[in-house]
């Protein structure tokens, strides 16, 4: 029996030594791989894409350094590049970097000396601190016109004295308006059309991430507020303040926007809890998953108006979210 155990241990040791000897001393990869092999990113792991969007790879606070490393093969013949929003920020198998608050697309590209490459893509979420100026995602704030006045709503916006778009700084004026306070500014006049990252600066010179903003040749469509306040939607308490009035406030072709925040699900329905666009009820009602601050949009049709008249008006149903404003955009 002892001889059998000894032999098993010997085999395991031999296998272990064989495995170790097949790797380079710094564990970068397999020395049996050659520069003619196709590169592989062994680590880190990235989640599967969903609905055309990359999965979240990391979610960190803005006061935490982004520290990471990559294991590739063939290690001796492969270089690694790190990209943020398609801009190269680093080269090497290890990275240590600090980001402003915001949502970024991280891409890792591994390329061999023979020009063969592979990549991994994921979202990098960098959270603001509670004390930071934290701008909201109101569509009306995120589409601006060069040279025109614009607003940026959010939390702690009284700290902001400057906004920079495309590296061009402008001063701001704070306007107190309860839970909808904002800063007002003039968009830099010489900005080309496109999407930019915005930064916010306080009176001490601290710079904060402000997310992305679109410089367009036209302002967002005018919105008319139908309701404003704070209503917590649960399965037992749907939003019904406009239930009977909806059919008189809107028409086919109008876009209803519902500004929400929370972690839950919901949608606009008829009084019978059928989807306002499709007429389908649970479990085919297609509730929208809500995470954080979002704007739900519903472009009403002739069917929508017909159902509102026949099924006791309109509701906003679901659970786990708060409605802060409901507006409409009239289609010309």
KACORQUI-V565985 format. One record per helix or strand of 2 or more residues. SS is the DSSP state (@ for helix, = for strand). FROM is the first residue (numbers start at 0). TO is the last residue. Records with the same first field share a line. If there is no record, write none. Layout:
BEGIN
SS = FROM-TO / FROM-TO
END
This chain:
BEGIN
@ = 1-20 / 74-76 / 138-141 / 156-158 / 177-179 / 245-248 / 301-309
= = 39-42 / 55-60 / 65-68 / 70-72 / 77-83 / 86-90 / 93-96 / 101-111 / 116-126 / 133-134 / 142-144 / 148-154 / 159-164 / 167-170 / 172-174 / 181-185 / 193-201 / 206-215 / 223-233 / 254-269 / 287-298 / 313-328
END
